[in-house]
Amino acid sequence: MTGRPSLTQRRRDATRLDIARTAAALFAERGAEATTAEEIANAAGISLRTFYRYFSLKEDAVAPLLAAGGQRWVELFAESSADLPVREALERSAVASLTPADESAAEAMHWTRSLLRDPRLASTWQRVHADSEERLRGVLADRCPAGADALELRLAAAAATAAIRVALEEWALSDAPVTGPGSPQELGARCMRELTGGLRLWSRVT
């Protein structure tokens, strides 16, 4: 057993992401309130029934797209060198995940900006970050020595996730580019340093 998702699961994940991209494009153009689930399904080439097999609410259709960056961030942190202090490893991983690798990734960042400006999607955004915080707490627990303080782990995961959330929200309210001054990666690094500076966990090398 390799732990790799089955072919069926990979197809389901691909379909979910395709629906998410379709919904994001429509929401960016019209807004979530003016877009129906049926319109998303038609644009994605699926039936309305199939849409509701994947998402119970039209607003949740963009959750996979909003969650992708956070998932990549936690994965990069999990793969980072154990020689790095936790704080440095997590900051580097965050910056890398917030830096678009190509034009497609840059377009997704612009979609994210539009989505974060839409008040109808606020609850979806909060759920995405709650899930990201939970995943990060598990990875931190695996990386830190046995017996690490559970409260400290929880605070660290909450602070780091809040740093990325605030950075993206501030960027979304601005007209700053996806790279360079005022970009998500610059704001993310700044917020990470500000919010995690007082936590002992971040100075440890594991």
N, C-alpha and C positions, 0 to 999 in steps of 0.2 A: 504494500500500500504506500503510495507516494504522497497522498493528501491532495493530489490535483483534482479539481472539480471534474465531474463527469461531462461527457459531451452534451448531454441533455441540459445540464446546469449551465454550461458555457453558452449554449444557444439561448437559454432563457435570459441570461445576463446580457447577451448581445441585443436581444429584443428589447429588454428594459431600457438599455442605454439608447437604442435607436428611438424609442418612444420619447425618452427624456430630451433628446436633441430636437426632435420635432416640436415637442411642447415648448421648449425654451425659445425656439425661433418664433413660434406663434405668440408666446407671451411677450417677447421682446418687441414684437411688431404691434400687437393690439392691447397688451395687458392681460393679466389672468382673468379679470372679471368679465371682459368682453369675449373671451375664448371659451368655447364649450368642449366637453370631453368628446363629443361626436366629431367636432372639427379636428381635434388632435388625432383621433382614430383614423379618420379619412385621409389626413395628410400623411400619416404613418403607414397607410396601406393595410390596416387591420380593421376588424369589426369592432363595434362598440363593446360587444360582449367580451372580446379578447382584451380590450383595453382594461375593462374592470376586473379581469383575472389578474392583472398585474398591479393595478392601482385602484384604491377605493375612492379616492378624490382626485379631481383634475389637478389640484395644486400639488399633490404628491408626485405627479408625473415627472417633475424636474428634480426630485430628490437624488436619483443616481448621478446626475450631472453635478449637482452641488456637493455631493459626497465624494466625488472622485478625487479631488485635490487632497482632502483630509485622509483618505485611504492611502494615497501615494505617500503622503507625509509620514504616516505611521509605519508604512512598509520600509521607507528609506531609513527611518530611525532604527527599526529592528535590524536592518542590514549593516548599520554603521559600525565602525571599529570600536571594539571594547576598550581600546586605549584612550579614547576621547572622554573627557568629563561629560556627564549626562547632559548638562546645559548646552555645551558646545555642540554635541552631536545632534541634539534636537533642534537647535537653531539652524545649523547647516542643512538639516533635512527639511525644515520648514521653508527656508529660502529656495532650495532646489525645487520643492513641490510647487512653489508660487511663481517660478520662472518658466514661462511658456517655451517649450522646446521647438515648436514649429508654428506655421501659420494656423493650422487647425487648433492648436492649443491656445493661441492668441485669440482666435475667434471665440473659443469657449469662455475665455476670460471676459470678453466684451459681453457675452450673453449673461455671465454671472453678474456683471455690473447692473444690467437691466433688471435681472431677477431680484437682486437685493434692493433695488429701488421700489419694487412693487409691494405695497403693504399687504396684499392678499397672500403673499408667500412667506410672511414673517414666521408663522408657526411651523411651516415646513423647514425653514432655515434653522430654527431653534432645535427641532428634532434631529436634524442632520448633525448638528454640533454636539448634542447630547450623546449620540451614538459614537461620534469620533472620540469624545472624552472617555467613554467606556473602553473603547479599543486601546487607546493610549495608556490607560491605567493598567490594563493587562500586560502590555509590552513593557512598561516600566517595572512592573512587579517581576517579570521574567529577567530583566536586565540587572536589577539591583540585588544586593546580597540577601540571602535568606534572613528573615526576621526584620526586614526593613519596616519602619513604622507605617502602618496602614493609613493613618491620617495624613502623614506627609506625602505618601504616594497619591492619595486622592487630591490633596491640595496642589501637588505638582501637575497632575493631569488637568485639573480644572484651570489652573493659571495658564498653562501652555495653550490649551484649547481656546481660552478666552482671548489670549494674545492674538491668535490667528483670526478669530471672529471679529475682533475690534479692528484689526488691520484691514481686513477685507471690507468691512462696513464703511470705514473712513474713506478708503479708496473709492468705493462705489459712489459715495456722495460727491466726490471730486471729479475733475476732468483730467486727472493725471494719467499718463500712459501706462501700459502694462509692464514696461521695464523702465529703469532709470529713476530720477527723483520723484518721490511721491508714489512709487509703484507698490504693488502688494508685497514684493520681497523686501523692499526697503522698510516699509511700515511694519511688516511682520517681524523682522529682526529687531527693530526698535522696541516694539511692544513686548517681545519675548524678554528682552533684557530688563525692561522696566518692571514687568509683572513677576518675574521669577528670581530677581536679584537677592531676595531675602531668604530663599529656601535652601537649607543645607544640602538637600539631595542633589542639587544641580552642580555642586562643586566636586562631586565624587567621581572617581574613575572606577569602573566596574570590570 
